[in-house]
Amino acid sequence: GDPGEASLTAIPKYKNTWHVAFGARYRYSCQLALTAGVAYDSSAVSNANRPLEFPVGQQWLYGAGAEWTWSDRIKFGVQYAI
């Protein structure tokens, strides 16, 4: 490289992560089923070692849904997650 150039190298201190999720399905009637769930993802880096290019920490995810059985061959479903 050019003698006047400067470079900066950062080595983030990543750690192992884990994921856990739980879900449930409740059959409200013969045609309608309701679903719900929650999930957790641990952070890959501690807050003290978080680099600017990796701003994601631990995450909690929540979801809910419904499924309507129209016939033996046709089902409609909708889900929402945040």
PyMOL Python script that loads the backbone (N, CA, C, O; Angstrom):
from pymol import cmd

cmd.read_pdbstr("""\
ATOM      1  N   GLY A   1       0.802  -1.182   0.000  1.00  0.00           N
ATOM      2  CA  GLY A   1       0.000   0.000   0.000  1.00  0.00           C
ATOM      3  C   GLY A   1       0.848   1.250   0.000  1.00  0.00           C
ATOM      4  O   GLY A   1       2.076   1.192   0.068  1.00  0.00           O
ATOM      5  N   ASP A   2       0.193   2.350  -0.075  1.00  0.00           N
ATOM      6  CA  ASP A   2       0.786   3.674  -0.086  1.00  0.00           C
ATOM      7  C   ASP A   2       1.319   3.997   1.312  1.00  0.00           C
ATOM      8  O   ASP A   2       0.614   3.778   2.297  1.00  0.00           O
ATOM      9  N   PRO A   3       2.547   4.510   1.421  1.00  0.00           N
ATOM     10  CA  PRO A   3       3.101   4.818   2.739  1.00  0.00           C
ATOM     11  C   PRO A   3       2.275   5.821   3.532  1.00  0.00           C
ATOM     12  O   PRO A   3       2.363   5.840   4.760  1.00  0.00           O
ATOM     13  N   GLY A   4       1.480   6.650   2.879  1.00  0.00           N
ATOM     14  CA  GLY A   4       0.662   7.634   3.566  1.00  0.00           C
ATOM     15  C   GLY A   4      -0.692   7.102   4.023  1.00  0.00           C
ATOM     16  O   GLY A   4      -1.438   7.808   4.701  1.00  0.00           O
ATOM     17  N   GLU A   5      -1.014   5.862   3.656  1.00  0.00           N
ATOM     18  CA  GLU A   5      -2.316   5.289   4.030  1.00  0.00           C
ATOM     19  C   GLU A   5      -2.287   4.732   5.437  1.00  0.00           C
ATOM     20  O   GLU A   5      -1.274   4.200   5.892  1.00  0.00           O
ATOM     21  N   ALA A   6      -3.402   4.861   6.110  1.00  0.00           N
ATOM     22  CA  ALA A   6      -3.557   4.265   7.433  1.00  0.00           C
ATOM     23  C   ALA A   6      -4.722   3.290   7.378  1.00  0.00           C
ATOM     24  O   ALA A   6      -5.667   3.495   6.616  1.00  0.00           O
ATOM     25  N   SER A   7      -4.667   2.250   8.163  1.00  0.00           N
ATOM     26  CA  SER A   7      -5.769   1.289   8.197  1.00  0.00           C
ATOM     27  C   SER A   7      -6.114   0.971   9.647  1.00  0.00           C
ATOM     28  O   SER A   7      -5.299   1.118  10.558  1.00  0.00           O
ATOM     29  N   LEU A   8      -7.324   0.542   9.815  1.00  0.00           N
ATOM     30  CA  LEU A   8      -7.805   0.179  11.134  1.00  0.00           C
ATOM     31  C   LEU A   8      -8.515  -1.162  11.002  1.00  0.00           C
ATOM     32  O   LEU A   8      -9.411  -1.311  10.172  1.00  0.00           O
ATOM     33  N   THR A   9      -8.130  -2.111  11.794  1.00  0.00           N
ATOM     34  CA  THR A   9      -8.742  -3.436  11.770  1.00  0.00           C
ATOM     35  C   THR A   9      -9.306  -3.730  13.146  1.00  0.00           C
ATOM     36  O   THR A   9      -8.611  -3.607  14.155  1.00  0.00           O
ATOM     37  N   ALA A  10     -10.568  -4.120  13.178  1.00  0.00           N
ATOM     38  CA  ALA A  10     -11.215  -4.488  14.438  1.00  0.00           C
ATOM     39  C   ALA A  10     -11.623  -5.951  14.365  1.00  0.00           C
ATOM     40  O   ALA A  10     -12.195  -6.390  13.367  1.00  0.00           O
ATOM     41  N   ILE A  11     -11.340  -6.685  15.389  1.00  0.00           N
ATOM     42  CA  ILE A  11     -11.729  -8.093  15.456  1.00  0.00           C
ATOM     43  C   ILE A  11     -12.790  -8.214  16.547  1.00  0.00           C
ATOM     44  O   ILE A  11     -12.470  -8.184  17.736  1.00  0.00           O
ATOM     45  N   PRO A  12     -14.062  -8.352  16.141  1.00  0.00           N
ATOM     46  CA  PRO A  12     -15.119  -8.443  17.148  1.00  0.00           C
ATOM     47  C   PRO A  12     -15.009  -9.730  17.953  1.00  0.00           C
ATOM     48  O   PRO A  12     -14.526 -10.749  17.460  1.00  0.00           O
ATOM     49  N   LYS A  13     -15.458  -9.665  19.178  1.00  0.00           N
ATOM     50  CA  LYS A  13     -15.399 -10.821  20.070  1.00  0.00           C
ATOM     51  C   LYS A  13     -16.753 -11.527  20.055  1.00  0.00           C
ATOM     52  O   LYS A  13     -17.563 -11.379  20.970  1.00  0.00           O
ATOM     53  N   TYR A  14     -16.975 -12.301  18.986  1.00  0.00           N
ATOM     54  CA  TYR A  14     -18.234 -13.031  18.860  1.00  0.00           C
ATOM     55  C   TYR A  14     -18.252 -14.220  19.817  1.00  0.00           C
ATOM     56  O   TYR A  14     -17.208 -14.777  20.157  1.00  0.00           O
ATOM     57  N   LYS A  15     -19.453 -14.594  20.241  1.00  0.00           N
ATOM     58  CA  LYS A  15     -19.606 -15.754  21.110  1.00  0.00           C
ATOM     59  C   LYS A  15     -20.726 -16.638  20.552  1.00  0.00           C
ATOM     60  O   LYS A  15     -21.513 -16.202  19.712  1.00  0.00           O
ATOM     61  N   ASN A  16     -20.784 -17.867  21.023  1.00  0.00           N
ATOM     62  CA  ASN A  16     -21.826 -18.783  20.585  1.00  0.00           C
ATOM     63  C   ASN A  16     -23.193 -18.243  20.992  1.00  0.00           C
ATOM     64  O   ASN A  16     -23.326 -17.566  22.011  1.00  0.00           O
ATOM     65  N   THR A  17     -24.191 -18.545  20.196  1.00  0.00           N
ATOM     66  CA  THR A  17     -25.553 -18.102  20.479  1.00  0.00           C
ATOM     67  C   THR A  17     -26.470 -19.309  20.608  1.00  0.00           C
ATOM     68  O   THR A  17     -26.098 -20.435  20.276  1.00  0.00           O
ATOM     69  N   TRP A  18     -27.666 -19.050  21.093  1.00  0.00           N
ATOM     70  CA  TRP A  18     -28.662 -20.104  21.155  1.00  0.00           C
ATOM     71  C   TRP A  18     -30.039 -19.535  20.863  1.00  0.00           C
ATOM     72  O   TRP A  18     -30.284 -18.337  21.005  1.00  0.00           O
ATOM     73  N   HIS A  19     -30.918 -20.414  20.458  1.00  0.00           N
ATOM     74  CA  HIS A  19     -32.273 -20.055  20.066  1.00  0.00           C
ATOM     75  C   HIS A  19     -33.223 -21.035  20.743  1.00  0.00           C
ATOM     76  O   HIS A  19     -32.966 -22.238  20.774  1.00  0.00           O
ATOM     77  N   VAL A  20     -34.310 -20.521  21.279  1.00  0.00           N
ATOM     78  CA  VAL A  20     -35.342 -21.376  21.863  1.00  0.00           C
ATOM     79  C   VAL A  20     -36.697 -20.809  21.454  1.00  0.00           C
ATOM     80  O   VAL A  20     -36.881 -19.594  21.389  1.00  0.00           O
ATOM     81  N   ALA A  21     -37.638 -21.703  21.181  1.00  0.00           N
ATOM     82  CA  ALA A  21     -38.977 -21.274  20.768  1.00  0.00           C
ATOM     83  C   ALA A  21     -40.019 -22.234  21.321  1.00  0.00           C
ATOM     84  O   ALA A  21     -39.772 -23.430  21.479  1.00  0.00           O
ATOM     85  N   PHE A  22     -41.180 -21.684  21.608  1.00  0.00           N
ATOM     86  CA  PHE A  22     -42.318 -22.466  22.074  1.00  0.00           C
ATOM     87  C   PHE A  22     -43.549 -22.022  21.300  1.00  0.00           C
ATOM     88  O   PHE A  22     -43.731 -20.834  21.032  1.00  0.00           O
ATOM     89  N   GLY A  23     -44.383 -22.975  20.947  1.00  0.00           N
ATOM     90  CA  GLY A  23     -45.598 -22.647  20.227  1.00  0.00           C
ATOM     91  C   GLY A  23     -46.745 -23.524  20.678  1.00  0.00           C
ATOM     92  O   GLY A  23     -46.542 -24.594  21.251  1.00  0.00           O
ATOM     93  N   ALA A  24     -47.951 -23.055  20.411  1.00  0.00           N
ATOM     94  CA  ALA A  24     -49.137 -23.815  20.766  1.00  0.00           C
ATOM     95  C   ALA A  24     -50.183 -23.653  19.667  1.00  0.00           C
ATOM     96  O   ALA A  24     -50.251 -22.633  18.981  1.00  0.00           O
ATOM     97  N   ARG A  25     -50.979 -24.679  19.532  1.00  0.00           N
ATOM     98  CA  ARG A  25     -52.070 -24.669  18.561  1.00  0.00           C
ATOM     99  C   ARG A  25     -53.328 -25.112  19.307  1.00  0.00           C
ATOM    100  O   ARG A  25     -53.336 -26.147  19.974  1.00  0.00           O
ATOM    101  N   TYR A  26     -54.370 -24.328  19.185  1.00  0.00           N
ATOM    102  CA  TYR A  26     -55.640 -24.626  19.861  1.00  0.00           C
ATOM    103  C   TYR A  26     -56.726 -24.738  18.805  1.00  0.00           C
ATOM    104  O   TYR A  26     -56.966 -23.799  18.046  1.00  0.00           O
ATOM    105  N   ARG A  27     -57.381 -25.893  18.761  1.00  0.00           N
ATOM    106  CA  ARG A  27     -58.484 -26.075  17.822  1.00  0.00           C
ATOM    107  C   ARG A  27     -59.740 -25.534  18.481  1.00  0.00           C
ATOM    108  O   ARG A  27     -60.308 -26.168  19.372  1.00  0.00           O
ATOM    109  N   TYR A  28     -60.173 -24.356  18.039  1.00  0.00           N
ATOM    110  CA  TYR A  28     -61.328 -23.669  18.609  1.00  0.00           C
ATOM    111  C   TYR A  28     -62.633 -24.351  18.183  1.00  0.00           C
ATOM    112  O   TYR A  28     -63.571 -24.463  18.972  1.00  0.00           O
ATOM    113  N   SER A  29     -62.677 -24.801  16.932  1.00  0.00           N
ATOM    114  CA  SER A  29     -63.834 -25.515  16.397  1.00  0.00           C
ATOM    115  C   SER A  29     -63.339 -26.447  15.304  1.00  0.00           C
ATOM    116  O   SER A  29     -62.139 -26.517  15.042  1.00  0.00           O
ATOM    117  N   CYS A  30     -64.245 -27.153  14.675  1.00  0.00           N
ATOM    118  CA  CYS A  30     -63.848 -28.060  13.581  1.00  0.00           C
ATOM    119  C   CYS A  30     -63.209 -27.294  12.432  1.00  0.00           C
ATOM    120  O   CYS A  30     -62.390 -27.848  11.698  1.00  0.00           O
ATOM    121  N   GLN A  31     -63.574 -26.030  12.270  1.00  0.00           N
ATOM    122  CA  GLN A  31     -63.064 -25.248  11.147  1.00  0.00           C
ATOM    123  C   GLN A  31     -61.960 -24.257  11.516  1.00  0.00           C
ATOM    124  O   GLN A  31     -61.206 -23.831  10.642  1.00  0.00           O
ATOM    125  N   LEU A  32     -61.853 -23.888  12.774  1.00  0.00           N
ATOM    126  CA  LEU A  32     -60.923 -22.823  13.157  1.00  0.00           C
ATOM    127  C   LEU A  32     -59.877 -23.316  14.148  1.00  0.00           C
ATOM    128  O   LEU A  32     -60.210 -23.919  15.169  1.00  0.00           O
ATOM    129  N   ALA A  33     -58.606 -23.053  13.838  1.00  0.00           N
ATOM    130  CA  ALA A  33     -57.494 -23.347  14.748  1.00  0.00           C
ATOM    131  C   ALA A  33     -56.725 -22.053  14.993  1.00  0.00           C
ATOM    132  O   ALA A  33     -56.479 -21.284  14.064  1.00  0.00           O
ATOM    133  N   LEU A  34     -56.349 -21.820  16.241  1.00  0.00           N
ATOM    134  CA  LEU A  34     -55.577 -20.633  16.619  1.00  0.00           C
ATOM    135  C   LEU A  34     -54.172 -21.053  17.033  1.00  0.00           C
ATOM    136  O   LEU A  34     -53.993 -22.104  17.650  1.00  0.00           O
ATOM    137  N   THR A  35     -53.178 -20.241  16.698  1.00  0.00           N
ATOM    138  CA  THR A  35     -51.787 -20.546  17.030  1.00  0.00           C
ATOM    139  C   THR A  35     -51.141 -19.342  17.702  1.00  0.00           C
ATOM    140  O   THR A  35     -51.546 -18.200  17.482  1.00  0.00           O
ATOM    141  N   ALA A  36     -50.135 -19.612  18.523  1.00  0.00           N
ATOM    142  CA  ALA A  36     -49.363 -18.549  19.160  1.00  0.00           C
ATOM    143  C   ALA A  36     -47.986 -19.104  19.496  1.00  0.00           C
ATOM    144  O   ALA A  36     -47.821 -20.307  19.697  1.00  0.00           O
ATOM    145  N   GLY A  37     -47.008 -18.220  19.553  1.00  0.00           N
ATOM    146  CA  GLY A  37     -45.667 -18.669  19.887  1.00  0.00           C
ATOM    147  C   GLY A  37     -44.773 -17.527  20.323  1.00  0.00           C
ATOM    148  O   GLY A  37     -45.078 -16.353  20.112  1.00  0.00           O
ATOM    149  N   VAL A  38     -43.669 -17.899  20.932  1.00  0.00           N
ATOM    150  CA  VAL A  38     -42.657 -16.950  21.368  1.00  0.00           C
ATOM    151  C   VAL A  38     -41.290 -17.581  21.129  1.00  0.00           C
ATOM    152  O   VAL A  38     -41.127 -18.792  21.274  1.00  0.00           O
ATOM    153  N   ALA A  39     -40.313 -16.761  20.765  1.00  0.00           N
ATOM    154  CA  ALA A  39     -38.954 -17.250  20.516  1.00  0.00           C
ATOM    155  C   ALA A  39     -37.945 -16.257  21.080  1.00  0.00           C
ATOM    156  O   ALA A  39     -38.224 -15.064  21.197  1.00  0.00           O
ATOM    157  N   TYR A  40     -36.776 -16.769  21.424  1.00  0.00           N
ATOM    158  CA  TYR A  40     -35.695 -15.944  21.953  1.00  0.00           C
ATOM    159  C   TYR A  40     -34.398 -16.312  21.234  1.00  0.00           C
ATOM    160  O   TYR A  40     -34.084 -17.492  21.078  1.00  0.00           O
ATOM    161  N   ASP A  41     -33.653 -15.307  20.800  1.00  0.00           N
ATOM    162  CA  ASP A  41     -32.320 -15.480  20.227  1.00  0.00           C
ATOM    163  C   ASP A  41     -31.337 -14.712  21.098  1.00  0.00           C
ATOM    164  O   ASP A  41     -31.523 -13.521  21.347  1.00  0.00           O
ATOM    165  N   SER A  42     -30.293 -15.386  21.562  1.00  0.00           N
ATOM    166  CA  SER A  42     -29.286 -14.698  22.372  1.00  0.00           C
ATOM    167  C   SER A  42     -28.391 -13.848  21.477  1.00  0.00           C
ATOM    168  O   SER A  42     -28.367 -14.027  20.260  1.00  0.00           O
ATOM    169  N   SER A  43     -27.664 -12.933  22.081  1.00  0.00           N
ATOM    170  CA  SER A  43     -26.803 -12.015  21.341  1.00  0.00           C
ATOM    171  C   SER A  43     -25.472 -12.673  21.002  1.00  0.00           C
ATOM    172  O   SER A  43     -24.932 -13.446  21.793  1.00  0.00           O
ATOM    173  N   ALA A  44     -24.948 -12.362  19.821  1.00  0.00           N
ATOM    174  CA  ALA A  44     -23.662 -12.910  19.386  1.00  0.00           C
ATOM    175  C   ALA A  44     -22.479 -12.144  19.971  1.00  0.00           C
ATOM    176  O   ALA A  44     -21.352 -12.639  19.970  1.00  0.00           O
ATOM    177  N   VAL A  45     -22.736 -10.941  20.469  1.00  0.00           N
ATOM    178  CA  VAL A  45     -21.678 -10.128  21.081  1.00  0.00           C
ATOM    179  C   VAL A  45     -22.243  -9.404  22.295  1.00  0.00           C
ATOM    180  O   VAL A  45     -23.440  -9.122  22.346  1.00  0.00           O
ATOM    181  N   SER A  46     -21.402  -9.106  23.261  1.00  0.00           N
ATOM    182  CA  SER A  46     -21.844  -8.349  24.428  1.00  0.00           C
ATOM    183  C   SER A  46     -22.008  -6.883  24.036  1.00  0.00           C
ATOM    184  O   SER A  46     -21.463  -6.447  23.022  1.00  0.00           O
ATOM    185  N   ASN A  47     -22.747  -6.128  24.827  1.00  0.00           N
ATOM    186  CA  ASN A  47     -22.940  -4.706  24.542  1.00  0.00           C
ATOM    187  C   ASN A  47     -21.614  -3.960  24.501  1.00  0.00           C
ATOM    188  O   ASN A  47     -21.449  -3.042  23.697  1.00  0.00           O
ATOM    189  N   ALA A  48     -20.667  -4.336  25.352  1.00  0.00           N
ATOM    190  CA  ALA A  48     -19.367  -3.655  25.396  1.00  0.00           C
ATOM    191  C   ALA A  48     -18.532  -3.927  24.145  1.00  0.00           C
ATOM    192  O   ALA A  48     -17.692  -3.103  23.782  1.00  0.00           O
ATOM    193  N   ASN A  49     -18.742  -5.049  23.487  1.00  0.00           N
ATOM    194  CA  ASN A  49     -17.945  -5.427  22.308  1.00  0.00           C
ATOM    195  C   ASN A  49     -18.719  -5.333  21.000  1.00  0.00           C
ATOM    196  O   ASN A  49     -18.245  -5.836  19.981  1.00  0.00           O
ATOM    197  N   ARG A  50     -19.896  -4.705  20.992  1.00  0.00           N
ATOM    198  CA  ARG A  50     -20.726  -4.665  19.796  1.00  0.00           C
ATOM    199  C   ARG A  50     -20.135  -3.714  18.754  1.00  0.00           C
ATOM    200  O   ARG A  50     -20.002  -2.519  19.019  1.00  0.00           O
ATOM    201  N   PRO A  51     -19.782  -4.227  17.579  1.00  0.00           N
ATOM    202  CA  PRO A  51     -19.250  -3.356  16.520  1.00  0.00           C
ATOM    203  C   PRO A  51     -20.381  -2.590  15.822  1.00  0.00           C
ATOM    204  O   PRO A  51     -21.534  -3.021  15.843  1.00  0.00           O
ATOM    205  N   LEU A  52     -20.047  -1.470  15.214  1.00  0.00           N
ATOM    206  CA  LEU A  52     -21.044  -0.656  14.527  1.00  0.00           C
ATOM    207  C   LEU A  52     -21.715  -1.390  13.384  1.00  0.00           C
ATOM    208  O   LEU A  52     -22.891  -1.154  13.107  1.00  0.00           O
ATOM    209  N   GLU A  53     -20.994  -2.271  12.717  1.00  0.00           N
ATOM    210  CA  GLU A  53     -21.555  -2.980  11.568  1.00  0.00           C
ATOM    211  C   GLU A  53     -22.445  -4.159  11.970  1.00  0.00           C
ATOM    212  O   GLU A  53     -23.026  -4.812  11.103  1.00  0.00           O
ATOM    213  N   PHE A  54     -22.558  -4.437  13.267  1.00  0.00           N
ATOM    214  CA  PHE A  54     -23.394  -5.547  13.751  1.00  0.00           C
ATOM    215  C   PHE A  54     -24.208  -5.061  14.953  1.00  0.00           C
ATOM    216  O   PHE A  54     -23.905  -5.426  16.089  1.00  0.00           O
ATOM    217  N   PRO A  55     -25.247  -4.235  14.712  1.00  0.00           N
ATOM    218  CA  PRO A  55     -25.968  -3.593  15.814  1.00  0.00           C
ATOM    219  C   PRO A  55     -27.036  -4.460  16.486  1.00  0.00           C
ATOM    220  O   PRO A  55     -27.803  -3.954  17.305  1.00  0.00           O
ATOM    221  N   VAL A  56     -27.102  -5.740  16.161  1.00  0.00           N
ATOM    222  CA  VAL A  56     -28.169  -6.597  16.674  1.00  0.00           C
ATOM    223  C   VAL A  56     -27.756  -7.270  17.977  1.00  0.00           C
ATOM    224  O   VAL A  56     -26.674  -7.850  18.073  1.00  0.00           O
ATOM    225  N   GLY A  57     -28.626  -7.186  18.974  1.00  0.00           N
ATOM    226  CA  GLY A  57     -28.404  -7.863  20.251  1.00  0.00           C
ATOM    227  C   GLY A  57     -29.387  -9.010  20.399  1.00  0.00           C
ATOM    228  O   GLY A  57     -29.821  -9.599  19.409  1.00  0.00           O
ATOM    229  N   GLN A  58     -29.732  -9.322  21.627  1.00  0.00           N
ATOM    230  CA  GLN A  58     -30.713 -10.378  21.860  1.00  0.00           C
ATOM    231  C   GLN A  58     -32.052  -9.975  21.261  1.00  0.00           C
ATOM    232  O   GLN A  58     -32.352  -8.788  21.131  1.00  0.00           O
ATOM    233  N   GLN A  59     -32.861 -10.977  20.895  1.00  0.00           N
ATOM    234  CA  GLN A  59     -34.147 -10.690  20.273  1.00  0.00           C
ATOM    235  C   GLN A  59     -35.236 -11.579  20.854  1.00  0.00           C
ATOM    236  O   GLN A  59     -35.040 -12.779  21.046  1.00  0.00           O
ATOM    237  N   TRP A  60     -36.370 -10.984  21.126  1.00  0.00           N
ATOM    238  CA  TRP A  60     -37.584 -11.699  21.491  1.00  0.00           C
ATOM    239  C   TRP A  60     -38.545 -11.568  20.325  1.00  0.00           C
ATOM    240  O   TRP A  60     -38.741 -10.471  19.803  1.00  0.00           O
ATOM    241  N   LEU A  61     -39.144 -12.670  19.912  1.00  0.00           N
ATOM    242  CA  LEU A  61     -40.084 -12.679  18.795  1.00  0.00           C
ATOM    243  C   LEU A  61     -41.406 -13.267  19.275  1.00  0.00           C
ATOM    244  O   LEU A  61     -41.421 -14.246  20.021  1.00  0.00           O
ATOM    245  N   TYR A  62     -42.515 -12.668  18.845  1.00  0.00           N
ATOM    246  CA  TYR A  62     -43.846 -13.118  19.232  1.00  0.00           C
ATOM    247  C   TYR A  62     -44.681 -13.313  17.975  1.00  0.00           C
ATOM    248  O   TYR A  62     -44.556 -12.552  17.015  1.00  0.00           O
ATOM    249  N   GLY A  63     -45.528 -14.329  17.982  1.00  0.00           N
ATOM    250  CA  GLY A  63     -46.360 -14.581  16.814  1.00  0.00           C
ATOM    251  C   GLY A  63     -47.727 -15.115  17.196  1.00  0.00           C
ATOM    252  O   GLY A  63     -47.910 -15.706  18.260  1.00  0.00           O
ATOM    253  N   ALA A  64     -48.682 -14.894  16.307  1.00  0.00           N
ATOM    254  CA  ALA A  64     -50.041 -15.409  16.485  1.00  0.00           C
ATOM    255  C   ALA A  64     -50.619 -15.663  15.103  1.00  0.00           C
ATOM    256  O   ALA A  64     -50.205 -15.054  14.116  1.00  0.00           O
ATOM    257  N   GLY A  65     -51.579 -16.567  15.052  1.00  0.00           N
ATOM    258  CA  GLY A  65     -52.169 -16.873  13.767  1.00  0.00           C
ATOM    259  C   GLY A  65     -53.485 -17.600  13.906  1.00  0.00           C
ATOM    260  O   GLY A  65     -53.916 -17.965  15.000  1.00  0.00           O
ATOM    261  N   ALA A  66     -54.114 -17.799  12.749  1.00  0.00           N
ATOM    262  CA  ALA A  66     -55.381 -18.519  12.690  1.00  0.00           C
ATOM    263  C   ALA A  66     -55.427 -19.290  11.372  1.00  0.00           C
ATOM    264  O   ALA A  66     -54.870 -18.858  10.362  1.00  0.00           O
ATOM    265  N   GLU A  67     -56.096 -20.427  11.404  1.00  0.00           N
ATOM    266  CA  GLU A  67     -56.265 -21.242  10.196  1.00  0.00           C
ATOM    267  C   GLU A  67     -57.729 -21.645  10.087  1.00  0.00           C
ATOM    268  O   GLU A  67     -58.296 -22.209  11.023  1.00  0.00           O
ATOM    269  N   TRP A  68     -58.333 -21.356   8.949  1.00  0.00           N
ATOM    270  CA  TRP A  68     -59.727 -21.683   8.699  1.00  0.00           C
ATOM    271  C   TRP A  68     -59.789 -22.815   7.683  1.00  0.00           C
ATOM    272  O   TRP A  68     -59.231 -22.705   6.591  1.00  0.00           O
ATOM    273  N   THR A  69     -60.461 -23.895   8.038  1.00  0.00           N
ATOM    274  CA  THR A  69     -60.616 -25.037   7.134  1.00  0.00           C
ATOM    275  C   THR A  69     -61.909 -24.862   6.350  1.00  0.00           C
ATOM    276  O   THR A  69     -63.009 -24.926   6.899  1.00  0.00           O
ATOM    277  N   TRP A  70     -61.743 -24.640   5.056  1.00  0.00           N
ATOM    278  CA  TRP A  70     -62.886 -24.443   4.162  1.00  0.00           C
ATOM    279  C   TRP A  70     -63.477 -25.789   3.752  1.00  0.00           C
ATOM    280  O   TRP A  70     -64.695 -25.967   3.722  1.00  0.00           O
ATOM    281  N   SER A  71     -62.587 -26.733   3.436  1.00  0.00           N
ATOM    282  CA  SER A  71     -62.995 -28.086   3.051  1.00  0.00           C
ATOM    283  C   SER A  71     -61.829 -29.020   3.364  1.00  0.00           C
ATOM    284  O   SER A  71     -60.814 -28.588   3.912  1.00  0.00           O
ATOM    285  N   ASP A  72     -61.972 -30.291   3.021  1.00  0.00           N
ATOM    286  CA  ASP A  72     -60.884 -31.253   3.255  1.00  0.00           C
ATOM    287  C   ASP A  72     -59.627 -30.892   2.482  1.00  0.00           C
ATOM    288  O   ASP A  72     -58.524 -31.269   2.880  1.00  0.00           O
ATOM    289  N   ARG A  73     -59.781 -30.168   1.387  1.00  0.00           N
ATOM    290  CA  ARG A  73     -58.638 -29.824   0.521  1.00  0.00           C
ATOM    291  C   ARG A  73     -58.206 -28.370   0.589  1.00  0.00           C
ATOM    292  O   ARG A  73     -57.129 -28.035   0.097  1.00  0.00           O
ATOM    293  N   ILE A  74     -58.998 -27.508   1.174  1.00  0.00           N
ATOM    294  CA  ILE A  74     -58.690 -26.074   1.165  1.00  0.00           C
ATOM    295  C   ILE A  74     -58.667 -25.533   2.593  1.00  0.00           C
ATOM    296  O   ILE A  74     -59.621 -25.688   3.356  1.00  0.00           O
ATOM    297  N   LYS A  75     -57.533 -24.886   2.933  1.00  0.00           N
ATOM    298  CA  LYS A  75     -57.387 -24.216   4.222  1.00  0.00           C
ATOM    299  C   LYS A  75     -56.833 -22.820   3.977  1.00  0.00           C
ATOM    300  O   LYS A  75     -55.993 -22.630   3.096  1.00  0.00           O
ATOM    301  N   PHE A  76     -57.291 -21.852   4.742  1.00  0.00           N
ATOM    302  CA  PHE A  76     -56.782 -20.489   4.684  1.00  0.00           C
ATOM    303  C   PHE A  76     -56.115 -20.180   6.029  1.00  0.00           C
ATOM    304  O   PHE A  76     -56.641 -20.525   7.087  1.00  0.00           O
ATOM    305  N   GLY A  77     -54.977 -19.539   5.974  1.00  0.00           N
ATOM    306  CA  GLY A  77     -54.288 -19.196   7.199  1.00  0.00           C
ATOM    307  C   GLY A  77     -53.703 -17.802   7.151  1.00  0.00           C
ATOM    308  O   GLY A  77     -53.389 -17.272   6.086  1.00  0.00           O
ATOM    309  N   VAL A  78     -53.566 -17.222   8.331  1.00  0.00           N
ATOM    310  CA  VAL A  78     -52.935 -15.920   8.456  1.00  0.00           C
ATOM    311  C   VAL A  78     -52.080 -15.951   9.722  1.00  0.00           C
ATOM    312  O   VAL A  78     -52.493 -16.486  10.751  1.00  0.00           O
ATOM    313  N   GLN A  79     -50.895 -15.375   9.631  1.00  0.00           N
ATOM    314  CA  GLN A  79     -49.984 -15.306  10.777  1.00  0.00           C
ATOM    315  C   GLN A  79     -49.403 -13.898  10.853  1.00  0.00           C
ATOM    316  O   GLN A  79     -49.287 -13.190   9.853  1.00  0.00           O
ATOM    317  N   TYR A  80     -49.046 -13.523  12.072  1.00  0.00           N
ATOM    318  CA  TYR A  80     -48.413 -12.225  12.289  1.00  0.00           C
ATOM    319  C   TYR A  80     -47.314 -12.413  13.329  1.00  0.00           C
ATOM    320  O   TYR A  80     -47.518 -13.069  14.350  1.00  0.00           O
ATOM    321  N   ALA A  81     -46.156 -11.834  13.059  1.00  0.00           N
ATOM    322  CA  ALA A  81     -45.038 -11.940  14.001  1.00  0.00           C
ATOM    323  C   ALA A  81     -44.394 -10.571  14.177  1.00  0.00           C
ATOM    324  O   ALA A  81     -44.286  -9.786  13.235  1.00  0.00           O
ATOM    325  N   ILE A  82     -43.968 -10.306  15.417  1.00  0.00           N
ATOM    326  CA  ILE A  82     -43.253  -9.065  15.704  1.00  0.00           C
ATOM    327  C   ILE A  82     -42.000  -9.387  16.493  1.00  0.00           C
ATOM    328  O   ILE A  82     -41.242  -8.482  16.844  1.00  0.00           O
TER     329      ILE A  82
END
""", "prot")
cmd.dss("prot")
cmd.show_as("cartoon", "prot")
cmd.util.cbc("prot")
cmd.orient("prot")
